[in-house]
């Protein structure tokens, strides 16, 4: 029995369709069907109930899926332990990235990992739309907190960003500037929908308060949120690094600058009920190291800046 054929069987289970699995794996449907049939012949059991639009597991297929999930996870773990860091990583990774300010840094880390492992192929999916990671065969995702189900995912915290309220001068001239958080419910807010479908209309104010807001526009990516804010459509919450250039050139203004900002967290996540491949394990290690090195560089730069400021002051 080929381990690769067992992995293909898992993809068919997770998509629920031979056609969808073939599309995601970039294989001809006939090839996938032939290899599934060969696996069933070798096992001597029928793994699927075949229907016109979907495939559902038989009792034997369900048992085989549960047992081989553990088997594949153990195999990947053992191979990683035996081969160490020297072995070439191959295969294919599908990586989902939520549109966040650190998008460029993440893609650079991906490119570096690909350079280290030329036999690896990668597909990057940038989307604010909800996606079932299992069904869409997504290995890893970079997502914001509250945008995924913690019970279904393993999540590694990467970094945090301060998040503030912003509005355009045109909006403030027309609707007035809110003087306190109590004024926010009376204003038009630009709402945000997370990939899990949740609308972000219960917003944090500072560290210890939640405020209900309302608005006539809802978006699911930061770029559109920014455009709407600049166009004077309402008040928005956005990460500081993303919004700062547009504050600097006067297109938008930060509200409540004296309030301690909310910190939004970004995580690297993967499905908890799927075995994780060696490529995924190595990539996770690479990204965590890259983030650590980036933070060290930023601290050194800050120390140098403070040191220069102190010298200048003296």
C-alpha positions as CSV (number, residue, x, y, z in Angstrom):
1,X,0.0,0.0,0.0
2,X,1.4,3.4,-1.0
3,X,1.4,6.1,1.6
4,X,0.7,8.6,-1.2
5,X,-2.5,6.8,-2.2
6,X,-3.7,7.0,1.4
7,X,-3.0,10.7,1.4
8,X,-5.0,11.1,-1.8
9,X,-7.9,9.2,-0.1
10,X,-7.8,11.7,2.7
11,X,-8.1,14.6,0.2
12,X,-11.2,13.0,-1.3
13,X,-12.7,12.5,2.1
14,X,-12.1,16.1,3.1
15,X,-13.5,17.7,-0.1
16,X,-16.3,15.2,-0.4
17,X,-15.9,15.1,-4.2
18,X,-13.6,13.3,-6.6
19,X,-13.8,16.3,-9.0
20,X,-12.9,18.9,-6.3
21,X,-10.1,16.8,-4.9
22,X,-8.7,16.4,-8.4
23,X,-8.9,20.1,-9.0
24,X,-7.2,21.0,-5.8
25,X,-4.4,18.3,-6.2
26,X,-4.0,19.3,-9.9
27,X,-4.5,15.7,-11.0
28,X,-6.7,14.3,-13.8
29,X,-9.9,12.9,-12.3
30,X,-9.2,9.7,-14.1
31,X,-5.9,9.3,-12.4
32,X,-7.4,9.9,-9.0
33,X,-10.3,7.5,-9.6
34,X,-7.9,4.8,-10.8
35,X,-5.7,5.1,-7.7
36,X,-8.7,5.1,-5.4
37,X,-10.0,2.0,-7.1
38,X,-6.6,0.3,-6.7
39,X,-6.5,1.2,-3.0
40,X,-10.0,-0.3,-2.6
41,X,-8.9,-3.5,-4.5
42,X,-5.8,-3.8,-2.3
43,X,-7.9,-3.4,0.9
44,X,-10.7,-5.6,-0.3
45,X,-13.4,-3.1,0.9
46,X,-15.5,-0.3,-0.6
47,X,-14.4,3.0,0.9
48,X,-17.1,5.3,-0.6
49,X,-20.7,5.4,-1.5
50,X,-20.4,7.0,-5.0
51,X,-23.2,9.5,-5.8
52,X,-23.6,11.8,-8.8
53,X,-22.4,14.9,-7.0
54,X,-20.8,13.7,-3.8
55,X,-18.9,10.8,-2.2
56,X,-19.7,9.7,1.3
57,X,-17.7,7.3,3.4
58,X,-18.8,3.7,4.0
59,X,-18.5,2.4,7.5
60,X,-15.2,0.7,6.5
61,X,-14.1,4.0,4.8
62,X,-14.8,6.0,8.0
63,X,-12.8,3.5,10.1
64,X,-9.9,3.5,7.6
65,X,-9.9,7.3,7.6
66,X,-9.7,7.6,11.4
67,X,-7.0,5.0,11.7
68,X,-4.8,6.3,8.9
69,X,-5.0,9.9,10.1
70,X,-3.1,8.8,13.2
71,X,-0.8,6.6,11.0
72,X,0.1,9.5,8.6
73,X,0.7,11.9,11.5
74,X,3.1,9.4,13.2
75,X,4.9,8.7,9.9
76,X,5.5,12.4,9.3
77,X,6.7,12.9,12.8
78,X,9.0,10.0,12.7
79,X,10.5,11.0,9.3
80,X,11.1,14.5,10.7
81,X,12.8,13.1,13.8
82,X,15.0,10.7,11.7
83,X,16.0,13.1,9.0
84,X,16.6,16.3,11.0
85,X,17.0,19.6,9.2
86,X,19.3,18.2,6.4
87,X,16.7,16.4,4.4
88,X,15.2,18.2,1.4
89,X,11.6,19.2,1.8
90,X,9.4,18.5,-1.2
91,X,5.7,18.4,-1.9
92,X,3.1,21.2,-2.2
93,X,1.9,23.7,0.4
94,X,-1.3,25.7,0.1
95,X,-1.1,28.8,2.3
96,X,-4.0,31.1,3.1
97,X,-3.1,34.7,4.2
98,X,-5.7,37.1,5.6
99,X,-5.1,40.6,4.2
100,X,-3.0,42.1,7.0
101,X,-0.3,44.8,7.2
102,X,2.4,42.1,7.5
103,X,1.5,40.5,4.2
104,X,4.8,41.5,2.6
105,X,6.8,40.2,5.5
106,X,5.0,36.9,5.4
107,X,5.4,36.5,1.6
108,X,9.1,37.2,2.0
109,X,9.4,34.4,4.6
110,X,7.6,32.1,2.2
111,X,10.0,33.0,-0.7
112,X,13.0,32.4,1.6
113,X,11.7,29.0,2.6
114,X,11.2,28.1,-1.1
115,X,14.8,29.1,-1.9
116,X,15.9,26.8,0.9
117,X,13.8,23.9,-0.6
118,X,13.8,24.1,-4.4
119,X,11.8,20.9,-4.7
120,X,8.8,22.4,-2.8
121,X,5.9,24.1,-4.7
122,X,3.7,26.7,-3.0
123,X,0.3,28.2,-3.6
124,X,-0.5,31.5,-1.8
125,X,-4.1,32.4,-1.4
126,X,-4.8,35.9,-0.1
127,X,-8.4,36.2,0.9
128,X,-10.7,37.8,3.5
129,X,-13.5,35.3,2.5
130,X,-14.4,32.4,4.8
131,X,-12.6,29.2,3.7
132,X,-12.9,25.7,5.2
133,X,-9.2,24.7,5.5
134,X,-10.0,21.0,5.4
135,X,-12.3,21.0,2.4
136,X,-10.1,23.4,0.5
137,X,-6.9,21.4,1.3
138,X,-5.2,24.5,2.9
139,X,-2.2,23.4,4.9
140,X,-1.5,26.6,6.8
141,X,-3.2,30.0,7.3
142,X,-2.2,33.4,8.7
143,X,-5.3,34.8,10.4
144,X,-6.4,37.3,12.9
145,X,-7.8,36.3,16.3
146,X,-11.6,35.8,16.3
147,X,-11.5,34.8,12.6
148,X,-11.1,31.1,13.2
149,X,-12.6,28.5,15.5
150,X,-10.1,27.7,18.2
151,X,-11.6,24.3,18.9
152,X,-10.8,23.2,15.3
153,X,-7.4,24.8,14.9
154,X,-3.9,24.7,16.4
155,X,-2.8,28.3,16.6
156,X,0.7,29.8,17.1
157,X,0.8,33.5,18.0
158,X,3.0,35.5,15.6
159,X,2.7,39.2,16.4
160,X,0.4,41.9,17.7
161,X,-0.7,45.2,16.2
162,X,-2.2,48.2,17.9
163,X,-5.6,49.1,16.4
164,X,-7.1,52.6,16.5
165,X,-10.2,54.4,15.3
166,X,-9.9,56.6,12.2
167,X,-12.1,59.0,10.1
168,X,-11.5,61.4,7.2
169,X,-11.6,65.2,7.7
170,X,-14.6,65.3,5.4
171,X,-16.5,62.8,7.5
172,X,-15.6,64.7,10.7
173,X,-16.7,68.0,9.2
174,X,-20.0,66.6,8.2
175,X,-20.9,64.4,11.2
176,X,-18.8,66.0,13.9
177,X,-15.9,64.6,15.9
178,X,-16.8,62.0,18.6
179,X,-15.5,63.3,21.9
180,X,-15.8,60.1,23.9
181,X,-16.5,56.4,23.3
182,X,-20.2,57.1,24.3
183,X,-20.5,59.1,21.0
184,X,-19.5,56.2,18.7
185,X,-22.9,54.4,18.6
186,X,-24.3,57.6,17.2
187,X,-21.9,57.7,14.3
188,X,-21.8,55.6,11.1
189,X,-19.1,52.9,11.5
190,X,-17.5,50.9,8.7
191,X,-18.1,47.3,9.8
192,X,-15.8,44.4,9.2
193,X,-16.7,40.8,8.5
194,X,-14.2,38.1,9.5
195,X,-13.4,35.0,7.5
196,X,-15.5,32.9,9.8
197,X,-18.6,35.1,8.9
198,X,-18.7,37.1,12.2
199,X,-19.3,40.8,11.8
200,X,-17.0,42.9,14.0
201,X,-19.7,45.2,15.4
202,X,-18.8,44.8,19.1
203,X,-15.5,46.7,19.1
204,X,-12.9,47.0,21.9
205,X,-12.2,50.5,23.2
206,X,-8.9,50.7,25.0
207,X,-8.1,47.6,27.1
208,X,-11.3,47.0,29.1
209,X,-14.4,48.2,27.3
210,X,-16.5,46.9,24.4
211,X,-18.8,49.2,22.5
212,X,-21.6,48.3,20.1
213,X,-21.4,50.2,16.8
214,X,-23.6,50.2,13.7
215,X,-23.1,51.3,10.1
216,X,-24.5,51.0,6.5
217,X,-21.3,49.5,5.0
218,X,-19.6,46.2,5.8
219,X,-16.3,45.0,4.2
220,X,-14.0,42.1,4.5
221,X,-10.6,43.4,3.5
222,X,-8.5,46.2,5.0
223,X,-7.9,47.9,1.6
224,X,-11.6,48.4,1.0
225,X,-12.0,49.6,4.7
226,X,-9.3,52.2,4.1
227,X,-10.8,53.4,0.8
228,X,-14.2,53.8,2.5
229,X,-12.6,55.7,5.4
230,X,-10.8,58.1,3.1
231,X,-14.0,58.6,1.1
232,X,-15.7,59.8,4.3
233,X,-18.1,56.8,4.6
234,X,-17.7,56.5,8.3
235,X,-15.4,55.7,11.3
236,X,-13.2,52.6,11.0
237,X,-10.9,50.5,13.2
238,X,-7.6,49.7,11.5
239,X,-4.0,48.6,12.5
240,X,-1.7,51.5,13.1
241,X,1.1,50.4,10.6
242,X,-1.5,50.1,7.9
243,X,-3.2,53.5,8.5
244,X,-0.2,55.6,9.5
245,X,1.0,56.7,6.0
246,X,-2.5,58.0,5.3
247,X,-2.6,59.8,8.7
248,X,0.8,61.4,7.8
249,X,-0.5,62.8,4.5
250,X,-3.7,64.1,6.0
251,X,-6.2,61.8,4.3
252,X,-7.5,60.4,7.6
253,X,-7.2,61.3,11.3
254,X,-6.7,59.2,14.3
255,X,-9.5,59.5,16.9
256,X,-9.0,59.2,20.7
257,X,-5.1,59.2,20.5
258,X,-4.9,59.4,24.3
259,X,-6.7,56.1,24.8
260,X,-4.5,53.0,25.2
261,X,-5.1,51.1,22.0
262,X,-6.5,47.6,21.5
263,X,-4.0,45.0,20.4
264,X,-5.0,42.7,17.5
265,X,-3.2,39.4,17.3
266,X,-2.2,37.4,14.3
267,X,-1.8,33.6,14.4
268,X,-0.3,30.9,12.2
269,X,-3.0,28.2,12.2
270,X,-3.6,24.7,10.9
271,X,-6.4,22.2,11.3
272,X,-6.1,20.2,14.5
273,X,-7.8,17.1,13.0
274,X,-5.5,16.7,10.0
275,X,-1.9,15.3,10.2
276,X,0.7,17.9,9.5
277,X,3.2,17.2,6.8
278,X,7.0,17.6,7.2
279,X,6.9,20.5,4.8
280,X,4.3,22.3,7.1
281,X,6.4,21.5,10.2
282,X,9.5,22.9,8.7
283,X,7.7,26.0,7.3
284,X,6.2,26.7,10.8
285,X,9.7,26.5,12.3
286,X,11.1,28.8,9.6
287,X,8.3,31.4,10.1
288,X,8.6,31.4,13.9
289,X,12.4,32.0,13.5
290,X,11.9,34.7,10.9
291,X,9.5,36.5,13.2
292,X,11.9,36.2,16.2
293,X,14.8,37.6,14.1
294,X,12.6,40.5,12.9
295,X,11.6,41.4,16.4
296,X,15.3,41.3,17.5
297,X,16.2,43.7,14.6
298,X,13.4,46.0,15.6
299,X,14.5,46.1,19.2
300,X,18.1,46.8,18.1
301,X,16.9,49.7,15.9
302,X,14.8,51.1,18.8
303,X,17.8,50.9,21.2
304,X,20.0,52.6,18.6
305,X,17.4,55.3,18.1
306,X,17.0,55.9,21.9
307,X,20.8,55.8,22.4
308,X,21.2,58.5,19.7
309,X,18.4,60.6,21.2
310,X,20.1,60.4,24.7
311,X,23.5,61.5,23.2
312,X,21.9,64.3,21.3
313,X,20.0,65.4,24.5
314,X,23.3,65.4,26.5
